[in-house]
Amino acid sequence: MATLNFNSSSYPYSFVMSYKGDNPYKLYRFKSTRTGHVYLVRVEEYPYHFYGIKFYLKDHCHSKNKYNLLTGLNEPRSIINTCINILVDVYQKDNCASFGFIGAHTLKELEEMKSSGLERPTKRMRFYKRIINSYFPSNGDLFKHYIDEAKNTYLIINAKELEHDSNLVPKINKYFTENYSNFD
């Protein structure tokens, strides 16, 4: 099995729990050693060995906008690096794994989109695009990258699984279109 090597500044994290209901997920947590704030990372499990990652500041856990809020703590690289370490851990347990995430709009971007009617890549998506390729190279060995800027989605598809099923990306997109009203 090919391995992912990831060494970068990140925070130690811990596994909290697994939920095995209708929408299974694993929950992780980490505490910023710089600010002392706690973050929660939810790794959702979908068909086709596909994992979606979501994270938010624990202080925002009861907010309906928890994924849209900016923390203002100025530590995005360490937070993303920690999330990537969690994905590497998932990959080590499931070497068929593919990953995806959505660059959620900030509240300001949502307001601008409402007033202008124009959809643009989000601030988060622009940041994710810069950082992800350096850790999950799209060189054909391990992963292929698929970006849909209109939906602000980023898929990191396992190249081996894509070799076995050339319709993997359309299948994943179809699943989300059929199961999530805000995906299409």
PyMOL commands that set and color helices and strands:
alter all, ss='L'
color gray80, all
select helices_A, chain A and resi 58-60+76-93+107-116+123-135+159-164+168-179
alter helices_A, ss='H'
color red, helices_A
select strands_A, chain A and resi 13-19+25-31+38-46+50-57+98-102+143-148+153-158
alter strands_A, ss='S'
color yellow, strands_A
deselect
rebuild
show_as cartoon
